[in-house]
Amino acid sequence: MADIETLRMAAIAAVLAATSNRDDPAQAGRQLGEAWAQDHRRMNMGMSSLMHSRSARSPWR
């Protein structure tokens, strides 16, 4: 009886571990992406480069 309960708990833990490590595919579009991709998008929109933006002083203090 205890072996069945142990196996059941192990199976539940394995399923939870397998499902919690995945990234949510619905949130993929909300992530910023790599720095080169961010820089490319900024430059295409006419904004300053990412390097310039990161080195600029912060407007809030």
CHARMM-style PDB file with segment names, atoms N, HN, CA, C and O in Angstrom:
ATOM      1  N   MET     1       0.822  -1.196   0.000  1.00  0.00      PROA
ATOM      2  CA  MET     1       0.000   0.000   0.000  1.00  0.00      PROA
ATOM      3  C   MET     1       0.861   1.252   0.000  1.00  0.00      PROA
ATOM      4  O   MET     1       0.546   2.215  -0.699  1.00  0.00      PROA
ATOM      5  N   ALA     2       1.936   1.258   0.767  1.00  0.00      PROA
ATOM      6  HN  ALA     2       2.192   0.476   1.335  1.00  0.00      PROA
ATOM      7  CA  ALA     2       2.803   2.427   0.821  1.00  0.00      PROA
ATOM      8  C   ALA     2       3.556   2.609  -0.483  1.00  0.00      PROA
ATOM      9  O   ALA     2       3.876   3.740  -0.850  1.00  0.00      PROA
ATOM     10  N   ASP     3       3.849   1.521  -1.198  1.00  0.00      PROA
ATOM     11  HN  ASP     3       3.589   0.603  -0.900  1.00  0.00      PROA
ATOM     12  CA  ASP     3       4.553   1.622  -2.474  1.00  0.00      PROA
ATOM     13  C   ASP     3       3.688   2.317  -3.520  1.00  0.00      PROA
ATOM     14  O   ASP     3       4.198   3.091  -4.330  1.00  0.00      PROA
ATOM     15  N   ILE     4       2.407   2.053  -3.510  1.00  0.00      PROA
ATOM     16  HN  ILE     4       1.992   1.424  -2.852  1.00  0.00      PROA
ATOM     17  CA  ILE     4       1.500   2.685  -4.469  1.00  0.00      PROA
ATOM     18  C   ILE     4       1.401   4.179  -4.186  1.00  0.00      PROA
ATOM     19  O   ILE     4       1.405   4.993  -5.109  1.00  0.00      PROA
ATOM     20  N   GLU     5       1.313   4.531  -2.920  1.00  0.00      PROA
ATOM     21  HN  GLU     5       1.310   3.869  -2.171  1.00  0.00      PROA
ATOM     22  CA  GLU     5       1.242   5.950  -2.552  1.00  0.00      PROA
ATOM     23  C   GLU     5       2.538   6.677  -2.922  1.00  0.00      PROA
ATOM     24  O   GLU     5       2.501   7.813  -3.397  1.00  0.00      PROA
ATOM     25  N   THR     6       3.667   6.031  -2.707  1.00  0.00      PROA
ATOM     26  HN  THR     6       3.697   5.109  -2.322  1.00  0.00      PROA
ATOM     27  CA  THR     6       4.963   6.628  -3.063  1.00  0.00      PROA
ATOM     28  C   THR     6       5.061   6.825  -4.566  1.00  0.00      PROA
ATOM     29  O   THR     6       5.522   7.870  -5.024  1.00  0.00      PROA
ATOM     30  N   LEU     7       4.637   5.837  -5.334  1.00  0.00      PROA
ATOM     31  HN  LEU     7       4.263   4.988  -4.962  1.00  0.00      PROA
ATOM     32  CA  LEU     7       4.656   5.963  -6.791  1.00  0.00      PROA
ATOM     33  C   LEU     7       3.694   7.045  -7.277  1.00  0.00      PROA
ATOM     34  O   LEU     7       3.998   7.778  -8.217  1.00  0.00      PROA
ATOM     35  N   ARG     8       2.546   7.139  -6.638  1.00  0.00      PROA
ATOM     36  HN  ARG     8       2.298   6.543  -5.874  1.00  0.00      PROA
ATOM     37  CA  ARG     8       1.582   8.172  -7.009  1.00  0.00      PROA
ATOM     38  C   ARG     8       2.155   9.564  -6.746  1.00  0.00      PROA
ATOM     39  O   ARG     8       2.029  10.454  -7.588  1.00  0.00      PROA
ATOM     40  N   MET     9       2.789   9.759  -5.576  1.00  0.00      PROA
ATOM     41  HN  MET     9       2.891   9.037  -4.893  1.00  0.00      PROA
ATOM     42  CA  MET     9       3.393  11.062  -5.267  1.00  0.00      PROA
ATOM     43  C   MET     9       4.537  11.386  -6.223  1.00  0.00      PROA
ATOM     44  O   MET     9       4.699  12.535  -6.633  1.00  0.00      PROA
ATOM     45  N   ALA    10       5.327  10.378  -6.577  1.00  0.00      PROA
ATOM     46  HN  ALA    10       5.195   9.445  -6.243  1.00  0.00      PROA
ATOM     47  CA  ALA    10       6.425  10.591  -7.520  1.00  0.00      PROA
ATOM     48  C   ALA    10       5.896  10.972  -8.896  1.00  0.00      PROA
ATOM     49  O   ALA    10       6.472  11.827  -9.568  1.00  0.00      PROA
ATOM     50  N   ALA    11       4.808  10.346  -9.316  1.00  0.00      PROA
ATOM     51  HN  ALA    11       4.340   9.651  -8.770  1.00  0.00      PROA
ATOM     52  CA  ALA    11       4.219  10.659 -10.617  1.00  0.00      PROA
ATOM     53  C   ALA    11       3.662  12.079 -10.640  1.00  0.00      PROA
ATOM     54  O   ALA    11       3.838  12.802 -11.621  1.00  0.00      PROA
ATOM     55  N   ILE    12       2.997  12.474  -9.572  1.00  0.00      PROA
ATOM     56  HN  ILE    12       2.853  11.887  -8.776  1.00  0.00      PROA
ATOM     57  CA  ILE    12       2.463  13.836  -9.494  1.00  0.00      PROA
ATOM     58  C   ILE    12       3.592  14.855  -9.508  1.00  0.00      PROA
ATOM     59  O   ILE    12       3.510  15.870 -10.200  1.00  0.00      PROA
ATOM     60  N   ALA    13       4.643  14.587  -8.748  1.00  0.00      PROA
ATOM     61  HN  ALA    13       4.710  13.763  -8.186  1.00  0.00      PROA
ATOM     62  CA  ALA    13       5.786  15.501  -8.724  1.00  0.00      PROA
ATOM     63  C   ALA    13       6.461  15.598 -10.088  1.00  0.00      PROA
ATOM     64  O   ALA    13       6.903  16.676 -10.485  1.00  0.00      PROA
ATOM     65  N   ALA    14       6.541  14.484 -10.804  1.00  0.00      PROA
ATOM     66  HN  ALA    14       6.182  13.609 -10.481  1.00  0.00      PROA
ATOM     67  CA  ALA    14       7.165  14.493 -12.131  1.00  0.00      PROA
ATOM     68  C   ALA    14       6.332  15.313 -13.116  1.00  0.00      PROA
ATOM     69  O   ALA    14       6.881  16.067 -13.919  1.00  0.00      PROA
ATOM     70  N   VAL    15       5.017  15.168 -13.052  1.00  0.00      PROA
ATOM     71  HN  VAL    15       4.571  14.556 -12.399  1.00  0.00      PROA
ATOM     72  CA  VAL    15       4.151  15.936 -13.950  1.00  0.00      PROA
ATOM     73  C   VAL    15       4.242  17.421 -13.636  1.00  0.00      PROA
ATOM     74  O   VAL    15       4.333  18.241 -14.549  1.00  0.00      PROA
ATOM     75  N   LEU    16       4.218  17.771 -12.375  1.00  0.00      PROA
ATOM     76  HN  LEU    16       4.143  17.105 -11.633  1.00  0.00      PROA
ATOM     77  CA  LEU    16       4.325  19.179 -11.995  1.00  0.00      PROA
ATOM     78  C   LEU    16       5.665  19.768 -12.410  1.00  0.00      PROA
ATOM     79  O   LEU    16       5.716  20.908 -12.871  1.00  0.00      PROA
ATOM     80  N   ALA    17       6.742  19.021 -12.257  1.00  0.00      PROA
ATOM     81  HN  ALA    17       6.700  18.095 -11.883  1.00  0.00      PROA
ATOM     82  CA  ALA    17       8.061  19.508 -12.637  1.00  0.00      PROA
ATOM     83  C   ALA    17       8.162  19.685 -14.147  1.00  0.00      PROA
ATOM     84  O   ALA    17       8.778  20.638 -14.623  1.00  0.00      PROA
ATOM     85  N   ALA    18       7.562  18.775 -14.894  1.00  0.00      PROA
ATOM     86  HN  ALA    18       7.061  18.001 -14.507  1.00  0.00      PROA
ATOM     87  CA  ALA    18       7.631  18.853 -16.354  1.00  0.00      PROA
ATOM     88  C   ALA    18       6.810  20.021 -16.887  1.00  0.00      PROA
ATOM     89  O   ALA    18       7.201  20.644 -17.874  1.00  0.00      PROA
ATOM     90  N   THR    19       5.695  20.327 -16.263  1.00  0.00      PROA
ATOM     91  HN  THR    19       5.378  19.821 -15.461  1.00  0.00      PROA
ATOM     92  CA  THR    19       4.847  21.396 -16.773  1.00  0.00      PROA
ATOM     93  C   THR    19       5.276  22.763 -16.277  1.00  0.00      PROA
ATOM     94  O   THR    19       4.975  23.751 -16.947  1.00  0.00      PROA
ATOM     95  N   SER    20       5.955  22.886 -15.156  1.00  0.00      PROA
ATOM     96  HN  SER    20       6.199  22.083 -14.612  1.00  0.00      PROA
ATOM     97  CA  SER    20       6.312  24.197 -14.620  1.00  0.00      PROA
ATOM     98  C   SER    20       7.593  24.747 -15.227  1.00  0.00      PROA
ATOM     99  O   SER    20       7.861  25.939 -15.074  1.00  0.00      PROA
ATOM    100  N   ASN    21       8.396  23.941 -15.907  1.00  0.00      PROA
ATOM    101  HN  ASN    21       8.178  22.973 -16.031  1.00  0.00      PROA
ATOM    102  CA  ASN    21       9.651  24.433 -16.472  1.00  0.00      PROA
ATOM    103  C   ASN    21       9.468  25.081 -17.840  1.00  0.00      PROA
ATOM    104  O   ASN    21      10.380  25.753 -18.323  1.00  0.00      PROA
ATOM    105  N   ARG    22       8.341  24.901 -18.460  1.00  0.00      PROA
ATOM    106  HN  ARG    22       7.601  24.356 -18.068  1.00  0.00      PROA
ATOM    107  CA  ARG    22       8.119  25.444 -19.792  1.00  0.00      PROA
ATOM    108  C   ARG    22       7.766  26.923 -19.714  1.00  0.00      PROA
ATOM    109  O   ARG    22       7.119  27.378 -18.770  1.00  0.00      PROA
ATOM    110  N   ASP    23       8.208  27.667 -20.734  1.00  0.00      PROA
ATOM    111  HN  ASP    23       8.734  27.298 -21.500  1.00  0.00      PROA
ATOM    112  CA  ASP    23       7.800  29.055 -20.851  1.00  0.00      PROA
ATOM    113  C   ASP    23       6.404  29.102 -21.465  1.00  0.00      PROA
ATOM    114  O   ASP    23       6.044  28.259 -22.287  1.00  0.00      PROA
ATOM    115  N   ASP    24       5.648  30.069 -21.065  1.00  0.00      PROA
ATOM    116  HN  ASP    24       5.940  30.754 -20.398  1.00  0.00      PROA
ATOM    117  CA  ASP    24       4.305  30.218 -21.587  1.00  0.00      PROA
ATOM    118  C   ASP    24       4.388  30.762 -23.006  1.00  0.00      PROA
ATOM    119  O   ASP    24       4.864  31.882 -23.190  1.00  0.00      PROA
ATOM    120  N   PRO    25       3.945  30.019 -24.017  1.00  0.00      PROA
ATOM    121  CA  PRO    25       4.063  30.499 -25.400  1.00  0.00      PROA
ATOM    122  C   PRO    25       3.234  31.757 -25.661  1.00  0.00      PROA
ATOM    123  O   PRO    25       3.523  32.500 -26.599  1.00  0.00      PROA
ATOM    124  N   ALA    26       2.219  32.000 -24.853  1.00  0.00      PROA
ATOM    125  HN  ALA    26       1.985  31.397 -24.091  1.00  0.00      PROA
ATOM    126  CA  ALA    26       1.407  33.199 -25.041  1.00  0.00      PROA
ATOM    127  C   ALA    26       2.170  34.456 -24.649  1.00  0.00      PROA
ATOM    128  O   ALA    26       1.838  35.549 -25.107  1.00  0.00      PROA
ATOM    129  N   GLN    27       3.182  34.313 -23.815  1.00  0.00      PROA
ATOM    130  HN  GLN    27       3.452  33.425 -23.443  1.00  0.00      PROA
ATOM    131  CA  GLN    27       3.960  35.469 -23.364  1.00  0.00      PROA
ATOM    132  C   GLN    27       5.207  35.712 -24.202  1.00  0.00      PROA
ATOM    133  O   GLN    27       5.954  36.646 -23.912  1.00  0.00      PROA
ATOM    134  N   ALA    28       5.457  34.915 -25.221  1.00  0.00      PROA
ATOM    135  HN  ALA    28       4.849  34.156 -25.457  1.00  0.00      PROA
ATOM    136  CA  ALA    28       6.682  35.033 -26.013  1.00  0.00      PROA
ATOM    137  C   ALA    28       6.770  36.384 -26.715  1.00  0.00      PROA
ATOM    138  O   ALA    28       7.861  36.942 -26.838  1.00  0.00      PROA
ATOM    139  N   GLY    29       5.658  36.911 -27.170  1.00  0.00      PROA
ATOM    140  HN  GLY    29       4.772  36.458 -27.070  1.00  0.00      PROA
ATOM    141  CA  GLY    29       5.676  38.188 -27.869  1.00  0.00      PROA
ATOM    142  C   GLY    29       5.895  39.377 -26.967  1.00  0.00      PROA
ATOM    143  O   GLY    29       6.201  40.468 -27.448  1.00  0.00      PROA
ATOM    144  N   ARG    30       5.746  39.190 -25.674  1.00  0.00      PROA
ATOM    145  HN  ARG    30       5.497  38.303 -25.284  1.00  0.00      PROA
ATOM    146  CA  ARG    30       5.925  40.295 -24.733  1.00  0.00      PROA
ATOM    147  C   ARG    30       7.365  40.446 -24.259  1.00  0.00      PROA
ATOM    148  O   ARG    30       7.708  41.445 -23.629  1.00  0.00      PROA
ATOM    149  N   GLN    31       8.201  39.471 -24.554  1.00  0.00      PROA
ATOM    150  HN  GLN    31       7.922  38.658 -25.067  1.00  0.00      PROA
ATOM    151  CA  GLN    31       9.589  39.552 -24.121  1.00  0.00      PROA
ATOM    152  C   GLN    31      10.367  40.440 -25.076  1.00  0.00      PROA
ATOM    153  O   GLN    31      10.051  40.501 -26.264  1.00  0.00      PROA
ATOM    154  N   LEU    32      11.393  41.137 -24.563  1.00  0.00      PROA
ATOM    155  HN  LEU    32      11.650  41.087 -23.598  1.00  0.00      PROA
ATOM    156  CA  LEU    32      12.144  42.095 -25.369  1.00  0.00      PROA
ATOM    157  C   LEU    32      13.027  41.429 -26.406  1.00  0.00      PROA
ATOM    158  O   LEU    32      13.230  41.983 -27.487  1.00  0.00      PROA
ATOM    159  N   GLY    33      13.551  40.267 -26.107  1.00  0.00      PROA
ATOM    160  HN  GLY    33      13.387  39.817 -25.229  1.00  0.00      PROA
ATOM    161  CA  GLY    33      14.426  39.582 -27.045  1.00  0.00      PROA
ATOM    162  C   GLY    33      15.879  39.955 -26.838  1.00  0.00      PROA
ATOM    163  O   GLY    33      16.235  40.614 -25.861  1.00  0.00      PROA
ATOM    164  N   GLU    34      16.707  39.526 -27.766  1.00  0.00      PROA
ATOM    165  HN  GLU    34      16.418  38.991 -28.560  1.00  0.00      PROA
ATOM    166  CA  GLU    34      18.145  39.779 -27.679  1.00  0.00      PROA
ATOM    167  C   GLU    34      18.431  41.264 -27.868  1.00  0.00      PROA
ATOM    168  O   GLU    34      17.616  41.995 -28.432  1.00  0.00      PROA
ATOM    169  N   ALA    35      19.602  41.707 -27.387  1.00  0.00      PROA
ATOM    170  HN  ALA    35      20.263  41.113 -26.929  1.00  0.00      PROA
ATOM    171  CA  ALA    35      19.975  43.115 -27.473  1.00  0.00      PROA
ATOM    172  C   ALA    35      20.089  43.570 -28.921  1.00  0.00      PROA
ATOM    173  O   ALA    35      19.690  44.689 -29.246  1.00  0.00      PROA
ATOM    174  N   TRP    36      20.628  42.720 -29.799  1.00  0.00      PROA
ATOM    175  HN  TRP    36      20.951  41.811 -29.534  1.00  0.00      PROA
ATOM    176  CA  TRP    36      20.768  43.137 -31.196  1.00  0.00      PROA
ATOM    177  C   TRP    36      19.413  43.334 -31.851  1.00  0.00      PROA
ATOM    178  O   TRP    36      19.260  44.205 -32.707  1.00  0.00      PROA
ATOM    179  N   ALA    37      18.411  42.522 -31.454  1.00  0.00      PROA
ATOM    180  HN  ALA    37      18.535  41.814 -30.758  1.00  0.00      PROA
ATOM    181  CA  ALA    37      17.070  42.668 -32.014  1.00  0.00      PROA
ATOM    182  C   ALA    37      16.414  43.951 -31.504  1.00  0.00      PROA
ATOM    183  O   ALA    37      15.739  44.649 -32.261  1.00  0.00      PROA
ATOM    184  N   GLN    38      16.612  44.259 -30.227  1.00  0.00      PROA
ATOM    185  HN  GLN    38      17.160  43.692 -29.612  1.00  0.00      PROA
ATOM    186  CA  GLN    38      16.085  45.497 -29.672  1.00  0.00      PROA
ATOM    187  C   GLN    38      16.698  46.694 -30.377  1.00  0.00      PROA
ATOM    188  O   GLN    38      16.002  47.648 -30.725  1.00  0.00      PROA
ATOM    189  N   ASP    39      18.019  46.638 -30.586  1.00  0.00      PROA
ATOM    190  HN  ASP    39      18.585  45.864 -30.303  1.00  0.00      PROA
ATOM    191  CA  ASP    39      18.725  47.727 -31.244  1.00  0.00      PROA
ATOM    192  C   ASP    39      18.222  47.897 -32.679  1.00  0.00      PROA
ATOM    193  O   ASP    39      18.017  49.021 -33.136  1.00  0.00      PROA
ATOM    194  N   HSD    40      18.024  46.787 -33.385  1.00  0.00      PROA
ATOM    195  HN  HSD    40      18.190  45.874 -33.013  1.00  0.00      PROA
ATOM    196  CA  HSD    40      17.546  46.825 -34.763  1.00  0.00      PROA
ATOM    197  C   HSD    40      16.163  47.460 -34.843  1.00  0.00      PROA
ATOM    198  O   HSD    40      15.911  48.286 -35.720  1.00  0.00      PROA
ATOM    199  N   ARG    41      15.268  47.082 -33.942  1.00  0.00      PROA
ATOM    200  HN  ARG    41      15.473  46.410 -33.230  1.00  0.00      PROA
ATOM    201  CA  ARG    41      13.928  47.663 -33.933  1.00  0.00      PROA
ATOM    202  C   ARG    41      13.977  49.147 -33.619  1.00  0.00      PROA
ATOM    203  O   ARG    41      13.268  49.937 -34.243  1.00  0.00      PROA
ATOM    204  N   ARG    42      14.814  49.541 -32.647  1.00  0.00      PROA
ATOM    205  HN  ARG    42      15.390  48.900 -32.140  1.00  0.00      PROA
ATOM    206  CA  ARG    42      14.925  50.956 -32.279  1.00  0.00      PROA
ATOM    207  C   ARG    42      15.419  51.790 -33.454  1.00  0.00      PROA
ATOM    208  O   ARG    42      14.880  52.860 -33.736  1.00  0.00      PROA
ATOM    209  N   MET    43      16.445  51.294 -34.137  1.00  0.00      PROA
ATOM    210  HN  MET    43      16.883  50.425 -33.908  1.00  0.00      PROA
ATOM    211  CA  MET    43      17.018  52.047 -35.250  1.00  0.00      PROA
ATOM    212  C   MET    43      16.013  52.151 -36.411  1.00  0.00      PROA
ATOM    213  O   MET    43      15.939  53.189 -37.069  1.00  0.00      PROA
ATOM    214  N   ASN    44      15.250  51.093 -36.662  1.00  0.00      PROA
ATOM    215  HN  ASN    44      15.310  50.250 -36.128  1.00  0.00      PROA
ATOM    216  CA  ASN    44      14.241  51.127 -37.732  1.00  0.00      PROA
ATOM    217  C   ASN    44      13.104  52.093 -37.415  1.00  0.00      PROA
ATOM    218  O   ASN    44      12.475  52.622 -38.332  1.00  0.00      PROA
ATOM    219  N   MET    45      12.831  52.330 -36.139  1.00  0.00      PROA
ATOM    220  HN  MET    45      13.341  51.900 -35.394  1.00  0.00      PROA
ATOM    221  CA  MET    45      11.778  53.262 -35.757  1.00  0.00      PROA
ATOM    222  C   MET    45      12.290  54.694 -35.658  1.00  0.00      PROA
ATOM    223  O   MET    45      11.534  55.607 -35.326  1.00  0.00      PROA
ATOM    224  N   GLY    46      13.581  54.891 -35.950  1.00  0.00      PROA
ATOM    225  HN  GLY    46      14.196  54.150 -36.220  1.00  0.00      PROA
ATOM    226  CA  GLY    46      14.138  56.240 -35.901  1.00  0.00      PROA
ATOM    227  C   GLY    46      14.583  56.663 -34.514  1.00  0.00      PROA
ATOM    228  O   GLY    46      14.865  57.841 -34.298  1.00  0.00      PROA
ATOM    229  N   MET    47      14.653  55.756 -33.588  1.00  0.00      PROA
ATOM    230  HN  MET    47      14.424  54.798 -33.764  1.00  0.00      PROA
ATOM    231  CA  MET    47      15.088  56.081 -32.236  1.00  0.00      PROA
ATOM    232  C   MET    47      16.597  55.919 -32.137  1.00  0.00      PROA
ATOM    233  O   MET    47      17.236  55.395 -33.050  1.00  0.00      PROA
ATOM    234  N   SER    48      17.159  56.371 -31.027  1.00  0.00      PROA
ATOM    235  HN  SER    48      16.640  56.796 -30.285  1.00  0.00      PROA
ATOM    236  CA  SER    48      18.595  56.220 -30.827  1.00  0.00      PROA
ATOM    237  C   SER    48      18.925  54.761 -30.561  1.00  0.00      PROA
ATOM    238  O   SER    48      18.046  53.970 -30.217  1.00  0.00      PROA
ATOM    239  N   SER    49      20.185  54.410 -30.722  1.00  0.00      PROA
ATOM    240  HN  SER    49      20.899  55.052 -31.002  1.00  0.00      PROA
ATOM    241  CA  SER    49      20.594  53.020 -30.544  1.00  0.00      PROA
ATOM    242  C   SER    49      20.418  52.578 -29.095  1.00  0.00      PROA
ATOM    243  O   SER    49      20.285  53.404 -28.192  1.00  0.00      PROA
ATOM    244  N   LEU    50      20.420  51.302 -28.893  1.00  0.00      PROA
ATOM    245  HN  LEU    50      20.528  50.630 -29.626  1.00  0.00      PROA
ATOM    246  CA  LEU    50      20.275  50.751 -27.544  1.00  0.00      PROA
ATOM    247  C   LEU    50      21.469  51.129 -26.676  1.00  0.00      PROA
ATOM    248  O   LEU    50      21.308  51.413 -25.489  1.00  0.00      PROA
ATOM    249  N   MET    51      22.665  51.133 -27.260  1.00  0.00      PROA
ATOM    250  HN  MET    51      22.795  50.902 -28.224  1.00  0.00      PROA
ATOM    251  CA  MET    51      23.859  51.506 -26.508  1.00  0.00      PROA
ATOM    252  C   MET    51      23.756  52.959 -26.032  1.00  0.00      PROA
ATOM    253  O   MET    51      24.103  53.269 -24.893  1.00  0.00      PROA
ATOM    254  N   HSD    52      23.282  53.839 -26.902  1.00  0.00      PROA
ATOM    255  HN  HSD    52      23.000  53.587 -27.828  1.00  0.00      PROA
ATOM    256  CA  HSD    52      23.122  55.245 -26.510  1.00  0.00      PROA
ATOM    257  C   HSD    52      22.054  55.379 -25.438  1.00  0.00      PROA
ATOM    258  O   HSD    52      22.214  56.141 -24.484  1.00  0.00      PROA
ATOM    259  N   SER    53      20.978  54.648 -25.593  1.00  0.00      PROA
ATOM    260  HN  SER    53      20.848  54.029 -26.367  1.00  0.00      PROA
ATOM    261  CA  SER    53      19.893  54.719 -24.630  1.00  0.00      PROA
ATOM    262  C   SER    53      20.310  54.205 -23.254  1.00  0.00      PROA
ATOM    263  O   SER    53      19.912  54.759 -22.230  1.00  0.00      PROA
ATOM    264  N   ARG    54      21.116  53.140 -23.240  1.00  0.00      PROA
ATOM    265  HN  ARG    54      21.439  52.691 -24.073  1.00  0.00      PROA
ATOM    266  CA  ARG    54      21.562  52.584 -21.956  1.00  0.00      PROA
ATOM    267  C   ARG    54      22.591  53.464 -21.271  1.00  0.00      PROA
ATOM    268  O   ARG    54      22.688  53.461 -20.044  1.00  0.00      PROA
ATOM    269  N   SER    55      23.363  54.220 -22.049  1.00  0.00      PROA
ATOM    270  HN  SER    55      23.284  54.223 -23.046  1.00  0.00      PROA
ATOM    271  CA  SER    55      24.408  55.043 -21.446  1.00  0.00      PROA
ATOM    272  C   SER    55      23.903  56.431 -21.070  1.00  0.00      PROA
ATOM    273  O   SER    55      24.606  57.178 -20.390  1.00  0.00      PROA
ATOM    274  N   ALA    56      22.689  56.788 -21.506  1.00  0.00      PROA
ATOM    275  HN  ALA    56      22.118  56.181 -22.058  1.00  0.00      PROA
ATOM    276  CA  ALA    56      22.126  58.095 -21.184  1.00  0.00      PROA
ATOM    277  C   ALA    56      21.750  58.143 -19.704  1.00  0.00      PROA
ATOM    278  O   ALA    56      21.513  57.122 -19.059  1.00  0.00      PROA
ATOM    279  N   ARG    57      21.707  59.361 -19.204  1.00  0.00      PROA
ATOM    280  HN  ARG    57      21.900  60.191 -19.728  1.00  0.00      PROA
ATOM    281  CA  ARG    57      21.328  59.527 -17.798  1.00  0.00      PROA
ATOM    282  C   ARG    57      19.848  59.244 -17.605  1.00  0.00      PROA
ATOM    283  O   ARG    57      19.036  59.459 -18.505  1.00  0.00      PROA
ATOM    284  N   SER    58      19.520  58.770 -16.448  1.00  0.00      PROA
ATOM    285  HN  SER    58      20.179  58.595 -15.717  1.00  0.00      PROA
ATOM    286  CA  SER    58      18.141  58.443 -16.138  1.00  0.00      PROA
ATOM    287  C   SER    58      17.338  59.731 -15.920  1.00  0.00      PROA
ATOM    288  O   SER    58      17.819  60.622 -15.221  1.00  0.00      PROA
ATOM    289  N   PRO    59      16.135  59.863 -16.490  1.00  0.00      PROA
ATOM    290  CA  PRO    59      15.350  61.082 -16.327  1.00  0.00      PROA
ATOM    291  C   PRO    59      14.696  61.213 -14.961  1.00  0.00      PROA
ATOM    292  O   PRO    59      14.306  62.315 -14.573  1.00  0.00      PROA
ATOM    293  N   TRP    60      14.567  60.128 -14.232  1.00  0.00      PROA
ATOM    294  HN  TRP    60      14.883  59.234 -14.548  1.00  0.00      PROA
ATOM    295  CA  TRP    60      13.942  60.201 -12.915  1.00  0.00      PROA
ATOM    296  C   TRP    60      14.990  60.001 -11.831  1.00  0.00      PROA
ATOM    297  O   TRP    60      15.878  59.156 -11.947  1.00  0.00      PROA
ATOM    298  N   ARG    61      14.869  60.769 -10.812  1.00  0.00      PROA
ATOM    299  HN  ARG    61      14.148  61.455 -10.718  1.00  0.00      PROA
ATOM    300  CA  ARG    61      15.816  60.686  -9.692  1.00  0.00      PROA
ATOM    301  C   ARG    61      15.077  60.626  -8.387  1.00  0.00      PROA
ATOM    302  OT1 ARG    61      15.699  60.553  -7.328  1.00  0.00      PROA
TER     303      ARG     61
END
